[in-house]
Amino acid sequence: MKLEAVIFDLDGVITDTAEYHYVAWKQLGESIGIPFDREFNETLKGISRGESLERILRLGGKENDYTEEEKAELARQKNEHYVSLLVNLTPADTYPGIVSLLTELKAQGIPAVIASASKNAPQILRSLEIDKLFRYVVHPDSVKRGKPAPDLFLRGAEEVGVSPEHCVGIEDATAGVEAIKAAGMKAVGIGEAEALQAAGADIVLPNTSGLNVNLLNSLL
């Protein structure tokens, strides 16, 4: 089989805005009397904004204290703070090996796609100055289910006209790896091997510096 598309997660694969998410969620949590630490913040990795808020409210026993409209406003406040922090991103914040991989894919006519829970993906890619290297960015609101459901990855493949079995997905979160495998794609995990292998990753790399087209092709 031939590699026909590569579908990337964003946070933890292309760059790291996790600290910005942590700062924004922590400020919001403290504003409503729910402090939390970095360990809890790890449980929000790869999860949508709405579900992250629900988890924070459950942590504080306040899941029934807010109407849907009030929850939407809390999520909006968090995102506004997070977006204000993104101005600090520069091309230097792109992970090692990513630009060379994207350039290699583009030269070979292999589409690169973003399948992220983040609605701010286009802005982040522009800040990193790599937006032109991606064929398509899946908007999380365009699918019914977030990760670990396969919807984001399946939509990415569909938008570039490629069958899932000809795609490789790249993720740093277990929920993301599970989503890739549920979509019928090969999965590359970035980070801690044990958890990512348990989630079904076909190969795990400690970081992105070792990514290249030959490696991805070898998985098919």
C-alpha positions as CSV (number, residue, x, y, z in Angstrom):
1,M,0.0,0.0,0.0
2,K,1.0,3.6,-0.6
3,L,0.9,6.5,1.7
4,E,-1.6,9.0,0.4
5,A,-2.3,11.4,3.3
6,V,-0.9,12.2,6.8
7,I,-3.3,13.4,9.4
8,F,-1.8,15.4,12.3
9,D,-3.0,16.3,15.7
10,L,-1.9,19.8,16.6
11,D,-1.0,20.3,20.3
12,G,1.9,18.0,21.2
13,V,2.6,17.1,17.6
14,I,3.0,20.3,15.6
15,T,3.7,22.6,18.6
16,D,2.9,22.9,22.3
17,T,0.3,25.3,23.5
18,A,-0.5,23.1,26.5
19,E,0.9,25.6,28.9
20,Y,-1.4,28.3,27.5
21,H,-4.4,26.0,27.9
22,Y,-3.3,25.2,31.5
23,V,-2.9,28.9,32.4
24,A,-6.3,29.8,30.9
25,W,-8.2,26.8,32.4
26,K,-6.5,27.3,35.8
27,Q,-7.5,31.0,35.9
28,L,-11.1,30.1,35.0
29,G,-11.2,27.3,37.5
30,E,-9.9,29.5,40.3
31,S,-12.4,32.2,39.4
32,I,-15.3,29.8,40.1
33,G,-13.6,28.2,43.2
34,I,-12.2,25.0,41.5
35,P,-8.4,25.0,41.8
36,F,-6.5,22.2,40.1
37,D,-3.0,21.1,39.4
38,R,-0.9,20.1,36.4
39,E,-1.7,16.4,37.0
40,F,-5.4,17.0,36.5
41,N,-4.7,19.2,33.6
42,E,-3.1,16.2,31.8
43,T,-6.6,14.6,31.8
44,L,-7.8,17.4,29.6
45,K,-5.2,16.6,26.9
46,G,-6.9,16.1,23.4
47,I,-10.3,16.8,24.9
48,S,-12.7,19.4,23.5
49,R,-13.3,22.7,25.2
50,G,-16.8,21.8,26.2
51,E,-15.8,18.4,27.7
52,S,-12.8,20.0,29.4
53,L,-15.1,22.4,31.2
54,E,-17.4,19.6,32.2
55,R,-14.5,17.7,33.7
56,I,-13.4,20.8,35.7
57,L,-17.0,21.3,37.0
58,R,-17.2,17.7,38.0
59,L,-13.9,18.0,39.8
60,G,-15.3,20.8,41.9
61,G,-18.7,19.1,42.4
62,K,-20.3,22.0,40.4
63,E,-21.5,20.1,37.3
64,N,-25.2,21.0,38.1
65,D,-24.6,24.6,39.2
66,Y,-24.6,26.2,35.7
67,T,-27.1,26.4,32.9
68,E,-25.9,25.5,29.4
69,E,-25.8,29.3,28.5
70,E,-23.6,29.9,31.6
71,K,-21.3,27.1,30.6
72,A,-21.0,28.5,27.1
73,E,-20.0,31.8,28.6
74,L,-17.4,30.2,30.9
75,A,-15.9,28.4,27.8
76,R,-15.9,31.6,25.9
77,Q,-14.0,33.4,28.7
78,K,-11.4,30.6,28.8
79,N,-10.9,30.7,25.0
80,E,-10.6,34.5,25.0
81,H,-7.8,34.3,27.5
82,Y,-6.1,31.4,25.6
83,V,-6.3,33.2,22.3
84,S,-4.7,36.3,23.9
85,L,-1.7,34.1,24.9
86,L,-1.3,32.7,21.3
87,V,0.3,36.0,20.2
88,N,3.5,34.6,21.9
89,L,3.8,31.8,19.3
90,T,6.4,32.1,16.6
91,P,7.8,29.8,13.9
92,A,10.5,28.8,16.5
93,D,7.8,27.1,18.5
94,T,7.2,24.5,15.7
95,Y,8.5,21.1,16.9
96,P,11.7,19.7,15.5
97,G,11.3,17.8,12.2
98,I,7.8,19.0,11.5
99,V,8.7,21.6,8.8
100,S,11.0,19.2,7.0
101,L,8.3,16.5,7.1
102,L,5.6,18.9,5.8
103,T,7.9,20.1,3.1
104,E,8.7,16.6,2.0
105,L,5.1,15.6,1.9
106,K,4.2,18.7,-0.2
107,A,7.0,17.9,-2.6
108,Q,5.7,14.4,-3.1
109,G,2.1,15.6,-3.5
110,I,0.9,13.9,-0.3
111,P,-1.7,15.9,1.5
112,A,-1.1,17.0,5.1
113,V,-4.3,17.5,7.2
114,I,-4.9,18.8,10.7
115,A,-7.5,16.9,12.8
116,S,-7.5,18.7,16.2
117,A,-10.0,19.3,18.9
118,S,-8.8,23.0,18.8
119,K,-11.0,25.5,17.1
120,N,-8.0,27.8,17.0
121,A,-5.9,25.6,14.8
122,P,-5.9,28.0,11.8
123,Q,-4.6,30.9,13.9
124,I,-1.9,28.7,15.5
125,L,-0.7,27.5,12.0
126,R,-0.6,31.1,10.8
127,S,1.4,32.1,13.8
128,L,3.9,29.2,13.1
129,E,3.9,30.3,9.4
130,I,3.2,26.7,8.3
131,D,-0.5,27.1,7.3
132,K,0.3,26.8,3.6
133,L,1.8,23.4,4.1
134,F,-1.5,21.9,5.0
135,R,-4.1,20.9,2.5
136,Y,-7.0,20.9,5.0
137,V,-7.9,21.7,8.6
138,V,-10.8,19.8,10.0
139,H,-13.1,22.1,12.1
140,P,-14.1,20.2,15.3
141,D,-17.7,21.5,15.0
142,S,-18.0,19.8,11.6
143,V,-18.1,16.3,13.2
144,K,-20.6,14.8,15.7
145,R,-18.1,13.2,18.0
146,G,-14.6,14.2,19.3
147,K,-11.7,11.9,20.1
148,P,-11.5,9.0,20.9
149,A,-14.2,8.6,18.2
150,P,-12.7,8.5,14.7
151,D,-14.8,11.3,13.2
152,L,-12.1,14.0,13.0
153,F,-9.7,11.7,11.2
154,L,-12.3,10.2,8.9
155,R,-13.4,13.7,7.9
156,G,-9.8,14.7,7.2
157,A,-9.3,11.7,4.9
158,E,-12.7,12.4,3.2
159,E,-11.8,16.0,2.5
160,V,-8.7,15.1,0.6
161,G,-10.3,12.2,-1.2
162,V,-8.2,9.4,0.4
163,S,-9.2,6.0,1.9
164,P,-8.4,5.7,5.6
165,E,-6.3,2.6,5.0
166,H,-3.9,4.7,3.0
167,C,-3.5,7.3,5.8
168,V,-1.2,7.6,8.8
169,G,-2.3,9.6,11.8
170,I,0.1,11.2,14.2
171,E,-0.9,11.9,17.9
172,D,0.5,12.5,21.3
173,A,-2.6,11.6,23.3
174,T,-4.1,8.2,24.0
175,A,-7.5,9.4,23.0
176,G,-6.1,10.5,19.7
177,V,-4.3,7.2,19.0
178,E,-7.6,5.4,19.8
179,A,-9.4,7.7,17.3
180,I,-6.8,7.0,14.6
181,K,-7.1,3.2,15.0
182,A,-10.9,3.4,15.1
183,A,-10.7,5.2,11.8
184,G,-8.8,2.2,10.3
185,M,-5.5,4.2,9.9
186,K,-2.0,3.5,11.0
187,A,-1.0,5.4,14.1
188,V,2.2,7.1,15.1
189,G,2.4,8.0,18.8
190,I,4.7,10.9,20.0
191,G,5.7,10.7,23.7
192,E,5.6,8.0,26.4
193,A,5.6,4.6,24.8
194,E,3.7,2.5,27.4
195,A,0.4,4.4,27.3
196,L,0.5,5.1,23.6
197,Q,1.2,1.5,22.7
198,A,-1.6,0.4,25.0
199,A,-3.9,2.7,23.1
200,G,-2.9,0.9,19.9
201,A,-0.1,3.0,18.3
202,D,1.8,1.1,15.6
203,I,5.0,2.9,16.4
204,V,6.0,5.3,19.2
205,L,8.7,8.0,18.9
206,P,10.0,10.0,21.9
207,N,9.7,13.2,19.9
208,T,8.9,14.5,16.4
209,S,12.5,14.8,15.2
210,G,12.6,11.3,13.8
211,L,9.5,11.7,11.5
212,N,10.0,11.4,7.8
213,V,8.1,10.1,4.8
214,N,10.1,6.9,4.5
215,L,9.2,6.0,8.1
216,L,5.5,6.7,7.5
217,N,5.5,4.7,4.3
218,S,7.0,1.7,6.1
219,L,3.9,1.4,8.3
220,L,1.6,0.6,5.3
